[in-house]
Amino acid sequence: MRILGIDPGFAITGYSIIDYIGNRFQLITSGAVLTKAGESFPQRLLKLNNDLEEIIHTYHPDAISVEELFFNNNAKTAINVAQARGVILVVGCRLRYTYL
């Protein structure tokens, strides 16, 4: 099974592709989708969408796992990261992936 793991963010979204075969995990690749602070927020979300679609089309995961959000103090950051997480969930749903 190939899994795309995602750590959501709107400036930096981390990802890893791992293969799970038998009872072993093997890292295939990892990286980050980066957006520029000077761009409008909708453009940053669009870049996240487009880059994740490209990653999915390149590596063909069987399932996607997205980290849950946890915030203490900064509500503005929490809302923006939640919006980025929403984009991530929609990309997978639109491409008919199972979320773990």
C-alpha positions in Angstrom: 0.0 0.0 0.0 1.3 3.5 -0.9 0.4 6.3 1.5 0.7 10.0 1.1 1.1 11.6 4.5 0.4 15.4 4.8 1.2 17.9 7.5 -1.0 20.9 6.6 0.0 24.5 6.5 -0.6 27.5 4.2 3.1 28.6 4.1 4.6 25.2 4.3 2.8 21.9 3.8 5.0 18.9 4.4 4.4 15.5 2.8 5.9 12.1 2.6 5.2 9.1 0.4 5.7 5.8 2.1 5.1 2.2 0.9 3.7 -0.3 3.5 4.5 -3.8 2.4 4.1 -6.7 4.8 4.9 -5.2 8.2 7.5 -2.7 6.9 7.4 0.9 5.9 9.7 2.3 3.2 10.1 6.1 2.6 9.8 6.8 -1.1 10.1 10.6 -1.0 9.3 13.6 1.2 9.2 17.3 0.7 7.2 20.4 1.1 4.8 22.6 -0.8 5.9 26.2 -0.2 3.9 29.3 -0.9 5.1 32.9 -0.9 4.1 35.3 1.9 3.6 38.1 -0.6 0.9 36.3 -2.6 -2.8 36.6 -1.9 -4.2 33.9 0.4 -6.5 32.5 -2.4 -3.4 32.2 -4.7 -1.5 30.4 -2.0 -4.4 27.9 -1.6 -4.5 27.4 -5.3 -0.8 26.6 -5.4 -1.3 24.1 -2.6 -4.1 22.5 -4.6 -2.1 22.3 -7.8 1.1 21.0 -6.3 -0.7 18.3 -4.3 -2.5 17.2 -7.5 0.9 16.9 -9.2 2.3 14.9 -6.3 -0.7 12.5 -6.4 -0.5 12.1 -10.1 3.3 11.4 -9.9 3.2 8.9 -7.0 -0.3 7.3 -7.2 -0.9 6.7 -3.5 -3.6 4.3 -2.5 -4.6 6.4 0.5 -4.0 9.8 2.1 -3.4 10.6 5.8 -3.7 14.2 6.9 -2.6 15.4 10.3 -5.2 16.8 12.6 -4.9 20.4 13.7 -4.0 21.5 17.2 -3.6 25.1 18.2 -3.3 26.9 21.6 -3.4 30.7 21.0 -3.3 32.1 17.5 -6.8 32.0 16.1 -5.8 33.7 12.8 -3.2 31.1 12.1 -5.5 28.3 13.1 -8.2 29.6 10.7 -5.7 29.9 7.8 -4.2 26.4 8.4 -7.8 25.0 8.7 -8.6 26.4 5.3 -5.4 24.8 3.8 -6.4 21.5 5.4 -9.8 21.9 3.7 -8.1 22.3 0.3 -6.1 19.2 1.0 -9.2 17.1 1.9 -11.0 18.4 -1.2 -8.1 17.4 -3.5 -8.2 13.8 -2.3 -12.0 13.6 -2.4 -12.1 15.0 -5.9 -9.6 12.4 -7.0 -11.5 9.7 -5.1 -8.9 8.8 -2.5 -9.4 7.1 0.8 -8.4 9.0 3.9 -6.8 7.2 6.8 
